[in-house]
Amino acid sequence: MMTIFIMAEQNFVFNGIEVKLTGRKAQKTLRNNTEILFEIQPADPDEGCWKRWVRQVELYEIQENNNE
C-alpha cells in the first residue's frame, strides 16, 4: 500500500488553478493496491464554485521561494 503524505491545510495547483482539499477522500481497494482519490475545490472563490475528485499525482505542491 502507498503512503499518502498530503496535508489538508496546504494548497496545490491543478490544471493551472490553485486548489485546496475539502478533507474528503475516496478509496478503492484492488487486489494488490489501493487507489485513493482526493476531493478538491478552488482556493479562490473567484475561480468558481466546483469540486472534483483527483489522484494525488495530479496535484502540484506549491512551494514558497525564500530566496527573494
Backbone torsions as a table, in degrees:
resi	resn	phi	psi	omega
1	MET	NA	141.7	-178.2
2	MET	-82.5	138.2	176.4
3	THR	-84.3	132.7	-178.2
4	ILE	-101.3	121.4	177.0
5	PHE	-115.7	82.3	-177.8
6	ILE	-137.5	130.2	-175.0
7	MET	-105.1	131.6	-174.6
8	ALA	-63.0	-33.3	-176.7
9	GLU	-84.5	-1.2	-178.7
10	GLN	-88.6	142.5	175.5
11	ASN	-97.1	154.9	-177.5
12	PHE	-134.1	171.2	172.7
13	VAL	-111.7	131.3	176.8
14	PHE	-137.3	120.1	-179.5
15	ASN	52.2	40.2	176.2
16	GLY	78.7	8.3	-179.4
17	ILE	-121.2	135.6	175.7
18	GLU	-74.3	126.5	-176.5
19	VAL	-127.2	164.2	174.1
20	LYS	-131.7	157.3	178.3
21	LEU	-77.9	145.0	176.8
22	THR	-85.4	-16.8	-177.4
23	GLY	102.0	-6.5	178.9
24	ARG	-99.7	147.1	174.6
25	LYS	-141.2	156.0	178.3
26	ALA	-121.3	141.6	-174.9
27	GLN	-131.3	136.7	178.0
28	LYS	-131.0	119.0	-179.0
29	THR	-94.1	124.3	176.4
30	LEU	-104.3	-173.2	-177.6
31	ARG	-54.7	-56.1	-173.2
32	ASN	-114.9	3.9	178.0
33	ASN	-156.6	170.6	-179.9
34	THR	-120.4	128.6	177.3
35	GLU	-98.8	130.4	-178.5
36	ILE	-123.1	133.2	174.7
37	LEU	-113.9	144.9	178.7
38	PHE	-114.5	139.9	177.6
39	GLU	-88.6	131.1	-179.8
40	ILE	-124.2	161.6	173.3
41	GLN	-149.2	159.7	179.9
42	PRO	-59.9	139.5	176.6
43	ALA	-73.5	-30.2	-179.9
44	ASP	-106.0	120.4	-179.7
45	PRO	-59.5	-21.5	177.7
46	ASP	-68.0	-15.7	178.7
47	GLU	-83.0	-1.6	178.9
48	GLY	112.2	176.1	-179.2
49	CYS	-121.5	91.7	-179.8
50	TRP	-144.4	162.7	174.8
51	LYS	-134.5	151.4	-178.2
52	ARG	-150.0	147.5	176.5
53	TRP	-96.7	127.5	-177.7
54	VAL	-138.1	158.7	173.0
55	ARG	-82.5	154.3	-178.7
56	GLN	-58.0	-36.5	-177.4
57	VAL	-67.5	-13.7	178.4
58	GLU	-84.9	-8.8	-177.2
59	LEU	-100.1	134.0	176.1
60	TYR	-99.4	128.0	-179.7
61	GLU	-76.7	131.6	177.8
62	ILE	-84.5	128.6	179.2
63	GLN	-122.4	131.8	179.7
64	GLU	-75.7	142.0	177.8
65	ASN	-95.1	107.7	-177.4
66	ASN	-89.5	4.8	-178.0
67	ASN	-87.0	-8.4	-176.9
68	GLU	-93.3	NA	NA
